[in-house]
């Protein structure tokens, strides 16, 4: 009886943690002042709950992965000393909160079931965000014109929904639960109604790569998966370029996007972003080691906004040192992925798909201050480092 009570209490804490994270995934950095203040309260609750758990049950541990994020945050703070323009304090607070809570969560998760609960929370969070956008803009407005940036950057919304679609596909094959099919369809529509080219391309990358890798070396299943994938891509192609509803939202923009890549420059959005990346890299070469200070790209460029490339943004603002601290987390993940032979190809396939999607996102969006993106990074590292079947027997990289 006592054991059952402890199990119920443990699962309750799991769901409370996931619920609070879910709310923050929806609203953090999709900022107006009220939502930002709400998130400060939520993050404080999460941290207090995590610290209470560690005080009673465990020891908070900082490994190399967590240390990389803390070094990134520390370097971001130090950049105040040489920044050309003022560094935003709220951005530093966001980076700190994202790091602290993800370190707490990564220490908290001990079992795969807990990890899957947090994956479900991300799906629900994205669905709630989509419902919020529909209620704010109105369905008729969203299907006739591209979503503006009044409350949320449309590109960021599209990318968030694309992650959620990928996670829903992963969870469908992992749990064999048909509940995830409505989630895939609903969130897929969410990607389209944002009008985000980056979102739809990222969704295709993640789902495509996952379908190719999820069954390992089983050639029959791989042929089946590729056939299903080809049919899905044909359906998407038909909908985007032959159905007026989808063509007005995304089809026309994809055509302009292709024209811009071919240098016809008919898509001013894409051509401007390419110019922003070139400008950022040119200025980076003049101060490559330490950069110009966190969030200074916006103030120093003629575009008066961020660079639309995570890599360029970090190179420009924090130099090679900041880029090293940030991307070292990905290096540690890839090293673990290559070092051990994980028998669960569903997990391995999805992590590979997500990493390839991240490579693409690095050149079309800025995400170092996004809770959902960094949270996924921490969650996948937890699986690779601690929950995978071939995990190391002894971990000597902890600082207790």
C-alpha positions as CSV (number, residue, x, y, z in Angstrom):
1,X,0.0,0.0,0.0
2,X,2.8,2.4,0.9
3,X,4.6,1.5,-2.4
4,X,1.5,2.3,-4.4
5,X,1.1,5.6,-2.6
6,X,4.7,6.6,-3.4
7,X,4.2,5.6,-7.1
8,X,1.1,7.8,-7.3
9,X,2.9,10.7,-5.6
10,X,5.8,10.3,-8.0
11,X,3.6,10.3,-11.1
12,X,1.7,13.4,-9.7
13,X,5.0,15.3,-9.5
14,X,5.9,14.1,-13.0
15,X,2.6,15.6,-14.4
16,X,2.9,18.8,-12.4
17,X,6.4,19.4,-13.7
18,X,5.3,18.6,-17.3
19,X,2.2,20.8,-17.0
20,X,4.2,23.8,-15.8
21,X,6.8,23.2,-18.5
22,X,4.0,22.9,-21.0
23,X,2.6,26.4,-20.1
24,X,6.1,27.9,-20.4
25,X,6.7,26.2,-23.7
26,X,3.6,28.0,-25.0
27,X,4.3,31.4,-23.7
28,X,8.0,32.0,-22.9
29,X,9.5,34.6,-25.3
30,X,6.1,34.9,-27.2
31,X,6.3,37.9,-25.1
32,X,4.1,40.7,-24.0
33,X,4.8,41.9,-20.5
34,X,2.0,40.1,-18.8
35,X,2.9,36.7,-20.3
36,X,6.6,37.3,-19.4
37,X,5.7,38.0,-15.8
38,X,3.5,34.9,-15.7
39,X,6.5,32.9,-16.9
40,X,8.8,34.3,-14.2
41,X,6.3,33.0,-11.6
42,X,6.0,29.6,-13.4
43,X,9.7,29.2,-13.7
44,X,10.2,30.1,-10.0
45,X,7.6,27.4,-9.1
46,X,9.4,24.9,-11.3
47,X,12.8,25.6,-9.8
48,X,11.4,25.5,-6.2
49,X,9.6,22.2,-6.9
50,X,12.8,20.8,-8.5
51,X,15.0,21.9,-5.6
52,X,12.6,20.5,-3.1
53,X,12.7,17.2,-4.9
54,X,16.5,17.1,-5.0
55,X,16.7,18.1,-1.3
56,X,14.6,15.2,-0.3
57,X,15.5,12.5,-2.9
58,X,18.7,13.2,-4.7
59,X,21.8,15.3,-5.4
60,X,21.7,18.0,-8.1
61,X,24.5,17.1,-10.6
62,X,26.1,19.1,-13.3
63,X,27.7,17.2,-16.1
64,X,29.6,18.4,-19.1
65,X,26.4,19.1,-21.1
66,X,24.9,21.2,-18.3
67,X,28.2,22.9,-17.8
68,X,28.4,23.9,-21.5
69,X,25.0,25.8,-21.1
70,X,26.2,27.5,-17.9
71,X,29.4,28.6,-19.6
72,X,27.3,29.9,-22.5
73,X,25.1,31.9,-20.1
74,X,28.2,33.2,-18.3
75,X,29.8,34.3,-21.5
76,X,26.6,36.1,-22.5
77,X,26.7,38.0,-19.2
78,X,30.4,38.9,-19.7
79,X,29.6,40.3,-23.2
80,X,28.0,43.3,-21.4
81,X,31.6,44.5,-20.8
82,X,32.4,44.9,-24.5
83,X,29.0,45.3,-26.0
84,X,28.6,48.1,-28.5
85,X,25.0,48.7,-27.4
86,X,23.0,47.8,-24.3
87,X,22.4,44.1,-23.6
88,X,18.8,43.3,-22.8
89,X,18.4,42.1,-19.2
90,X,15.2,40.2,-20.0
91,X,17.1,38.2,-22.6
92,X,19.7,37.2,-20.0
93,X,17.0,36.3,-17.5
94,X,15.3,34.1,-20.2
95,X,18.6,32.3,-21.0
96,X,19.2,31.8,-17.2
97,X,15.7,30.4,-16.6
98,X,15.9,28.1,-19.6
99,X,19.2,26.7,-18.4
100,X,18.3,26.3,-14.8
101,X,15.0,24.6,-15.4
102,X,16.4,22.3,-18.0
103,X,19.2,21.3,-15.7
104,X,16.7,20.5,-13.0
105,X,14.5,18.5,-15.4
106,X,17.4,16.6,-16.8
107,X,18.4,15.6,-13.3
108,X,14.8,14.8,-12.3
109,X,14.2,12.4,-15.2
110,X,15.3,8.9,-14.2
111,X,13.1,6.7,-16.4
112,X,12.0,6.6,-20.0
113,X,8.3,6.9,-18.9
114,X,9.1,10.3,-17.3
115,X,10.8,11.4,-20.5
116,X,7.8,10.4,-22.6
117,X,5.5,12.5,-20.3
118,X,7.5,15.6,-21.1
119,X,7.3,14.7,-24.9
120,X,3.6,14.5,-24.5
121,X,3.6,17.9,-22.7
122,X,5.3,19.5,-25.7
123,X,2.6,18.2,-28.1
124,X,-0.1,19.5,-25.9
125,X,1.7,22.8,-25.5
126,X,1.9,23.3,-29.3
127,X,-1.8,22.3,-29.7
128,X,-2.8,24.9,-27.0
129,X,-0.6,27.5,-28.7
130,X,-2.4,26.8,-32.1
131,X,-5.8,27.1,-30.4
132,X,-4.7,30.4,-28.9
133,X,-3.6,31.7,-32.3
134,X,-6.9,30.6,-33.9
135,X,-8.9,32.3,-31.2
136,X,-6.8,35.5,-31.4
137,X,-6.7,35.9,-35.2
138,X,-9.9,34.1,-36.1
139,X,-9.9,31.1,-38.4
140,X,-11.1,33.0,-41.5
141,X,-8.3,35.5,-41.2
142,X,-5.6,32.8,-40.8
143,X,-6.8,30.9,-43.9
144,X,-7.0,34.0,-46.1
145,X,-3.8,35.9,-45.1
146,X,-0.5,35.0,-43.5
147,X,-0.3,35.4,-39.8
148,X,1.3,38.7,-38.7
149,X,3.8,39.1,-35.9
150,X,1.4,40.9,-33.5
151,X,1.8,38.4,-30.6
152,X,4.1,35.8,-32.1
153,X,6.7,35.6,-34.9
154,X,5.0,33.4,-37.6
155,X,8.3,31.7,-38.5
156,X,8.9,30.7,-34.9
157,X,5.3,29.4,-34.6
158,X,5.7,27.3,-37.7
159,X,9.0,25.9,-36.5
160,X,7.5,25.1,-33.1
161,X,4.6,23.3,-34.7
162,X,7.0,21.4,-37.0
163,X,8.8,20.0,-33.9
164,X,5.5,19.0,-32.4
165,X,4.4,17.2,-35.6
166,X,7.7,15.3,-35.5
167,X,7.3,14.4,-31.9
168,X,3.7,13.3,-32.5
169,X,4.9,11.0,-35.3
170,X,7.6,9.6,-33.0
171,X,5.2,9.0,-30.2
172,X,2.7,7.3,-32.5
173,X,5.4,4.7,-33.5
174,X,6.8,4.5,-30.0
175,X,3.5,3.9,-28.1
176,X,1.4,2.5,-31.0
177,X,-1.4,4.8,-29.9
178,X,-3.8,6.2,-32.5
179,X,-4.5,9.3,-30.3
180,X,-1.4,10.9,-32.0
181,X,-2.9,10.8,-35.5
182,X,-5.4,13.7,-34.7
183,X,-2.4,15.5,-33.1
184,X,-0.3,15.0,-36.3
185,X,-3.1,16.3,-38.5
186,X,-4.0,19.3,-36.3
187,X,-0.5,20.4,-35.7
188,X,0.3,19.9,-39.4
189,X,-2.4,22.3,-40.3
190,X,-0.8,24.7,-37.7
191,X,2.4,24.6,-39.7
192,X,0.6,25.6,-42.9
193,X,-1.6,28.4,-41.4
194,X,1.5,30.2,-40.1
195,X,2.7,30.5,-43.7
196,X,6.2,29.6,-42.5
197,X,8.5,28.2,-45.2
198,X,11.0,27.2,-42.6
199,X,8.3,25.4,-40.6
200,X,7.1,23.3,-43.5
201,X,10.6,22.4,-44.7
202,X,11.7,21.5,-41.1
203,X,8.6,19.3,-40.7
204,X,9.3,17.4,-43.9
205,X,13.0,17.0,-43.0
206,X,12.2,15.6,-39.5
207,X,9.4,13.2,-40.6
208,X,11.3,12.1,-43.7
209,X,14.6,11.3,-41.9
210,X,12.8,9.6,-39.0
211,X,10.8,7.3,-41.4
212,X,14.1,6.3,-43.0
213,X,16.0,5.6,-39.8
214,X,13.3,4.3,-37.4
215,X,13.6,0.6,-38.4
216,X,17.4,0.5,-38.5
217,X,18.7,-1.9,-41.1
218,X,15.4,-3.7,-41.8
219,X,15.3,-3.2,-45.6
220,X,11.7,-4.4,-46.0
221,X,10.4,-2.0,-43.4
222,X,12.6,0.8,-44.9
223,X,11.1,0.3,-48.3
224,X,7.6,0.4,-46.8
225,X,8.4,3.6,-44.9
226,X,9.9,5.3,-48.0
227,X,6.8,4.3,-50.0
228,X,4.5,5.8,-47.3
229,X,6.7,8.9,-47.1
230,X,6.6,9.4,-50.9
231,X,2.8,9.2,-50.9
232,X,2.6,11.8,-48.1
233,X,4.9,14.1,-49.9
234,X,2.8,13.8,-53.1
235,X,-0.3,14.6,-51.1
236,X,1.4,17.6,-49.5
237,X,2.6,18.8,-52.9
238,X,-0.9,18.5,-54.4
239,X,-2.5,20.3,-51.5
240,X,0.1,23.2,-51.5
241,X,0.1,23.8,-55.2
242,X,-3.4,22.8,-56.4
243,X,-5.8,23.7,-53.5
244,X,-6.4,27.4,-53.4
245,X,-6.6,27.5,-49.6
246,X,-3.1,26.1,-49.1
247,X,-1.6,27.8,-52.2
248,X,-2.6,31.3,-50.9
249,X,-1.0,30.5,-47.5
250,X,2.2,28.7,-48.4
251,X,2.4,27.6,-52.1
252,X,3.0,31.1,-53.5
253,X,5.6,31.8,-50.8
254,X,7.5,28.5,-51.7
255,X,7.6,29.5,-55.3
256,X,9.0,32.9,-54.4
257,X,11.5,31.2,-52.1
258,X,12.8,29.0,-54.9
259,X,13.0,32.1,-57.2
260,X,15.1,33.9,-54.6
261,X,17.5,31.0,-54.2
262,X,18.0,31.0,-58.0
263,X,18.9,34.7,-57.6
264,X,15.8,36.1,-59.4
265,X,15.2,38.0,-56.1
266,X,11.4,37.9,-56.5
267,X,11.0,36.9,-52.8
268,X,12.2,40.0,-50.9
269,X,11.9,38.1,-47.6
270,X,14.3,35.3,-48.6
271,X,16.7,37.6,-50.5
272,X,16.8,40.0,-47.5
273,X,17.6,37.2,-45.1
274,X,20.5,36.0,-47.3
275,X,21.8,39.6,-47.3
276,X,21.5,39.7,-43.5
277,X,23.5,36.5,-43.2
278,X,26.2,37.9,-45.4
279,X,26.4,41.1,-43.5
280,X,26.6,39.3,-40.2
281,X,29.5,37.0,-41.3
282,X,31.4,40.0,-42.8
283,X,31.2,41.9,-39.5
284,X,32.1,38.8,-37.5
285,X,35.4,38.4,-39.4
286,X,36.4,41.8,-38.0
287,X,35.9,40.8,-34.4
288,X,35.9,37.0,-34.5
289,X,36.9,36.0,-30.9
290,X,34.5,37.7,-28.6
291,X,31.9,39.3,-30.9
292,X,30.0,42.5,-30.3
293,X,27.9,41.6,-27.3
294,X,24.6,39.7,-26.8
295,X,21.7,40.8,-29.0
296,X,23.9,43.5,-30.7
297,X,23.3,42.4,-34.2
298,X,19.9,44.1,-34.1
299,X,21.4,47.4,-33.1
300,X,24.4,47.4,-35.4
301,X,22.7,46.3,-38.6
302,X,20.7,48.4,-41.0
303,X,17.9,45.7,-40.7
304,X,17.1,46.5,-37.1
305,X,16.2,42.9,-36.3
306,X,17.9,39.6,-35.6
307,X,19.9,37.8,-38.3
308,X,17.5,34.9,-38.9
309,X,20.4,32.5,-38.5
310,X,21.3,31.1,-35.1
311,X,24.9,30.4,-36.1
312,X,25.4,33.9,-37.6
313,X,23.6,35.5,-34.6
314,X,26.0,33.8,-32.1
315,X,29.1,34.4,-34.2
316,X,28.3,38.1,-34.5
317,X,27.2,38.6,-30.9
318,X,29.4,36.3,-28.9
319,X,32.2,35.3,-31.3
320,X,33.9,32.0,-31.6
321,X,34.0,31.5,-27.8
322,X,30.2,31.8,-27.4
323,X,29.7,29.5,-30.4
324,X,32.0,26.9,-28.9
325,X,30.1,26.8,-25.6
326,X,26.7,26.6,-27.3
327,X,27.4,24.0,-30.0
328,X,29.5,21.9,-27.6
329,X,26.2,20.6,-26.3
330,X,25.4,19.2,-29.8
331,X,28.9,17.8,-30.1
332,X,28.4,15.8,-26.8
333,X,25.1,14.5,-28.1
334,X,26.6,13.4,-31.5
335,X,29.5,11.7,-29.7
336,X,27.2,9.7,-27.5
337,X,25.0,8.8,-30.5
338,X,28.0,7.4,-32.4
339,X,29.7,5.8,-29.4
340,X,26.9,3.5,-28.3
341,X,24.8,1.1,-30.3
342,X,21.2,1.8,-29.1
343,X,18.9,-1.1,-29.9
344,X,15.8,1.2,-29.8
345,X,15.9,2.5,-33.4
346,X,12.7,4.6,-32.8
347,X,14.6,6.8,-30.4
348,X,17.8,6.8,-32.4
349,X,16.0,7.5,-35.6
350,X,14.1,10.5,-34.2
351,X,17.2,12.0,-32.5
352,X,19.1,11.8,-35.9
353,X,16.1,13.4,-37.6
354,X,15.9,16.2,-35.1
355,X,19.6,16.9,-35.3
356,X,19.4,17.2,-39.1
357,X,16.4,19.5,-38.7
358,X,18.5,21.6,-36.3
359,X,21.2,22.0,-38.9
360,X,18.6,23.5,-41.2
361,X,17.0,25.7,-38.5
362,X,20.5,27.1,-37.7
363,X,20.4,28.9,-41.1
364,X,16.8,30.1,-41.0
365,X,16.0,31.0,-37.4
366,X,17.4,32.1,-34.1
367,X,16.6,29.7,-31.2
368,X,19.3,30.0,-28.5
369,X,16.7,31.7,-26.3
370,X,13.8,29.4,-27.1
371,X,12.6,27.1,-24.4
372,X,11.1,24.4,-26.7
373,X,14.3,24.0,-28.8
374,X,16.7,24.0,-25.9
375,X,14.4,21.8,-23.9
376,X,14.4,19.1,-26.6
377,X,18.2,19.3,-26.7
378,X,18.4,18.6,-22.9
379,X,15.7,15.8,-23.1
380,X,17.5,13.9,-25.9
381,X,20.8,14.2,-24.1
382,X,19.2,12.6,-21.1
383,X,18.1,9.6,-23.2
384,X,21.5,9.2,-24.9
385,X,23.6,9.7,-21.7
386,X,21.4,8.0,-19.1
387,X,18.4,6.1,-20.4
388,X,19.7,4.3,-23.6
389,X,20.3,0.6,-23.4
390,X,24.1,0.9,-23.8
391,X,24.6,3.7,-21.3
392,X,28.0,4.0,-19.6
393,X,28.2,1.9,-16.5
394,X,30.2,4.6,-14.6
395,X,29.8,8.3,-15.3
396,X,32.9,10.2,-14.1
397,X,31.8,13.6,-15.6
398,X,29.5,14.7,-12.7
399,X,30.3,17.6,-10.3
400,X,28.2,17.0,-7.2
